[in-house]
Amino acid sequence: MHEMALCEGLLQSLEDQAQSQGFAKVHAVWLEIGALATVEPDALRFNFDIVMHGTLADSATLEIAEVDGHAWCMQCSTNVPVKRHGEGCPQCGSYQLQILDGQQIRIKQLEVA
């Protein structure tokens, strides 16, 4: 379950930002997660509460915005939506896709004090 490791990395980022930006408490975290990032949102929420317990983000809320995946089809030269790895082009059926967007996990916004 790599969601635990993701939350531990998120906590490290929050602690680093708290030190550099001078805040002491995180009330809310907004994450942007791509459809192709292979992250289970429910598992991430569960692990977030466990990892953040007793830290500057204890009792913080986690909001997740899911971002669609997009790829460039090399066969039909089209930018196409992609919902998961391994699926073919919805236009021509080719599997020659170059992923353009949807693999990111990004902190979009923080509410801090």
C-alpha positions in Angstrom: 0.0 0.0 0.0 2.0 3.0 -1.3 -0.6 5.5 -0.1 1.0 5.3 3.4 4.4 6.3 1.9 2.7 9.1 -0.1 1.2 10.5 3.1 4.5 10.3 4.8 6.0 12.3 1.9 3.2 14.8 2.1 3.8 15.3 5.8 7.5 15.9 5.1 6.5 18.5 2.5 4.1 20.2 5.0 6.8 20.3 7.7 9.3 21.8 5.2 6.8 24.4 4.1 5.8 25.2 7.7 9.5 25.9 8.5 10.1 28.0 5.4 6.8 29.9 5.4 6.4 30.3 9.2 3.1 28.5 9.9 2.4 26.1 12.8 -0.9 24.4 11.9 -2.4 22.9 8.8 -6.2 23.0 8.8 -6.8 21.6 5.2 -4.9 20.2 2.3 -6.2 20.1 -1.3 -4.5 17.6 -3.5 -4.7 17.2 -7.2 -4.4 13.5 -8.3 -4.3 12.4 -11.9 -6.4 9.5 -13.0 -3.2 7.6 -14.1 -1.4 8.2 -10.8 -2.4 4.7 -9.5 -3.6 6.2 -6.2 -6.7 4.9 -4.4 -8.4 8.1 -3.0 -10.1 6.2 -0.1 -6.9 4.5 0.9 -5.1 7.9 0.8 -7.7 9.5 3.0 -7.5 6.6 5.5 -3.7 6.8 5.7 -3.7 10.6 5.8 -5.6 10.6 9.1 -3.1 8.0 10.6 0.1 9.7 9.4 -1.1 13.2 10.3 -2.1 12.3 13.9 0.0 14.2 16.4 1.6 16.4 13.8 1.1 20.0 12.6 -1.7 18.6 10.4 -3.5 16.6 13.1 -7.3 16.9 12.4 -6.7 18.5 9.0 -9.1 17.8 6.3 -8.0 16.3 3.0 -9.7 17.3 -0.2 -8.9 15.5 -3.4 -9.5 16.7 -6.9 -9.2 14.0 -9.6 -7.7 15.1 -12.9 -8.4 13.3 -16.1 -5.7 11.6 -18.0 -4.7 12.7 -21.6 -2.4 11.1 -24.1 -1.1 11.8 -27.6 -2.0 9.0 -30.1 1.0 8.5 -32.4 -1.2 6.6 -34.8 -3.9 9.1 -35.5 -2.1 12.3 -34.2 -4.9 13.1 -31.7 -5.0 14.3 -28.1 -7.3 11.7 -26.4 -8.7 11.2 -22.9 -7.3 8.1 -21.1 -8.9 6.7 -18.0 -6.3 4.0 -17.1 -3.0 2.6 -18.2 -3.1 0.0 -21.0 -6.2 1.2 -22.8 -6.2 1.9 -26.5 -7.0 5.1 -28.3 -10.7 5.8 -28.3 -10.4 7.2 -31.8 -8.4 4.5 -33.7 -7.8 1.7 -31.2 -4.0 2.0 -31.3 -2.0 1.4 -28.1 0.8 3.8 -29.2 -0.1 6.4 -26.7 2.2 9.0 -25.1 0.8 10.1 -21.7 0.6 13.9 -21.5 -1.4 14.5 -18.3 -2.9 12.6 -15.4 0.0 11.1 -13.6 0.6 13.9 -11.1 0.1 14.1 -7.4 0.3 17.8 -6.4 -0.5 19.9 -3.4 -2.9 22.4 -4.9 -3.7 24.5 -1.8 -3.2 24.6 2.0 -5.2 26.3 4.7 -2.8 27.1 7.5 -2.4 29.2 10.7 
